[in-house]
Each structure stands twice: as C-alpha cells, then as structure tokens.
Amino acid sequence: MNKIVTALFLLLLLLSAIYVSQGKFSGKEIRLGMSGPFSGSKKNLGQEMLMGAQAYFKGINTQGGVFGRYIKIITRDDRYEPNLAIENAKKFINDDKIFAFFGLIGTPTAKVILPIALEHNIPVIGTFSGANFLRKPAHSQCPCWI
C-alpha cells in the first residue's frame, strides 16, 4: 500500500511540475476532485479511501506541500451512480477548478468520467477499479489517464 501511495504522490509531483511550468496552474492549493460513494451501500469504500488519502496528504502538507502548494481533496458524493459522477465531474471542473480527478471508486463511475477528463485534458489519478480499460485505454497517447 505504501508503494502505491508513494507512486501516486510521485505522479502527482511530476504532473504538478508540468502544469506549473506551462502556466496552467497557479495558487496555493492543488485541488483534487474525488467523486465517490460517500453514502449508500458502498460508502465504506469511499470513506476509507478518503481517510487514507487525507492522512497521507496531511503529512505532505505538513512538510510544505508540493512546490509550496498544499493538496486539498474536494469530495462529492456519487453514491456509485454514473449520472451523479458526471454531474460531480462538471462541478469539479467549472466550480472548483480542480487540478486532477483523484481516487475515483468503481468502474461505472470511472468510465463516465474518462471522456470528460479527456475533453478537458485533466489528469485522473489513483482510480480504484479492476477495469481493463484503465490499464489499456483507447486513448493511450493522452497523458491525462494515470
């Protein structure tokens, strides 16, 4: 588990450097949008994933963040329903101005967020799913699916 979190952090660090260098990202926060099942029958998955990520990112933030920017996870409940995940994704982009989608839980919700992420060239990091399309995406040239 530690290796996975470390790998995710290194990917986030690399992507942060790219966005900073291209002038596409500014501010004191790195906002990550996490659409997940925080209520309903799969709420434990969402809550446990969030608690683990918050604990890890708290350590990073305590040490000064990433290039002086603090990681903030913004959550929205999708109850494991694709239609809610689509609404959440649009709000993350338009209202919250997220840097990346993070910690998506489940194949149905990840599948509907992928086209939105591709359309807006927003990275997707640390999805919790066993779906093959996450490992061999049709859009393999796109740097936004991790």
N, C-alpha and C positions, 0 to 999 in steps of 0.2 A: 504494500500500500504506500509506503514511504517513497519508493522508487517512482510510482505512478504520479504522486503529488509533486515530487521534485521535477519529473519530466514535464508535467503540465506547467509548473512555475517557469521552467526554462523556456518553454514555448511562448508563454505569456511575456516573458522578459524580452525575447527576440522580437516578437511582434510589436511590443511597445517601442523598442528601438527603431524599428522600421517606420512606424507611424509618427514618432517624434521627428525623425529625420525628414520625412516627407511633409511635415507641417500639417498633417491631418488630425493631429491630436494635441490638445493643449489643456491646461488646467491643473488642478491639484489632485484630481481623482482619476483613477482608471475604473470606469463604471462597467461592471459585468452584469448582463441581464440573464437571470435564471428563472425560466418558466418551468414550473414543476408541480407535482401533485402535493400540495401542502394541506389539502383536505381530501376527504373521500377515502376509498378503500386502499389506496396506495400512498397515503400521506406519510407513512413511516419512511418510505424510500426518500421522499423529498426532504423531510425534516432531518434525517440522518446525513444525507449528502450535504445539505446546507450547514449543519453543525460542524461537520468535518472540514469543509472548505473555510468557514469562518474562523475556526481555530487555527488553521494553517496561515491564512492571510493576516490574522491578528499578529502572528509572530513576524511576518514580513513587514507589516505596517509599523510595528514597534521598533524595528530596525531602520526605519526611514523610508519604507516603501520601495518602489521601483523607480529609479531615477528621480527620487524625491516626490513621487506621486503615490498616493495611498489607494489601495484596492478596496473598492466598495461593491458589494454584491447587492443588486436590486432584485427583489423577488416579486413574482406574480404567480398566483395560483392558477393552474390549468386543469386541475382535477384529473389529469391524464386524458384529457379530451382535446383532440386536434383542433377543433374550432376555437376553443379558448386559447390554445397555444398560438394560433395565427393572430388573434386579437392582441395577445400579450406581446408578440414579436413586433407588431406595428407600433404599439405604445412604447416599447423599449427604444425603438429607432426614432420615432417622432418626438416623444415627450422626454425621455430620459437620456437621449443622445449617447447610447452605450458604445463602448469600445468593442466589445465582443459578447456573443452569446456564450454562456458558461453553464456546465452541469445539467444539460437537458436530460430528462429522465424518460426513457421509453422510446421504442421505435415509432409508434404512431405520431407522437408529437415532434420528434426529431425529423421525421420525413416531411412534415408540412413546413417546418421552419427552414429546411435546407434551401428551397427555392428563394425564400425571402432573403436569406443570408447571401446567396449568390447574387441576387439582384442588386443588393446594396453593398456588396463586397465587404461584409462584416465577418470576421473570424468566428468559428464555432469551436469551442474548446471543451474537452472533458465530458463528452456525452456518455451517458450510462445506458447502453443498449447492446444487444448482440447482433444487430442487423448487419448483413454483409455489405449493404450499400455504404456503410460508414467506413469500411475497410478498403473497398474498391469503388470509389464514387465515379459516376459517369462524368463528372467534371474534374477529372484528376489534375488538370492544369491550374485549377483555381487554388490559390494559396489560402482560401478562407475556410477550408474544412480541415480541422485537425482532430 
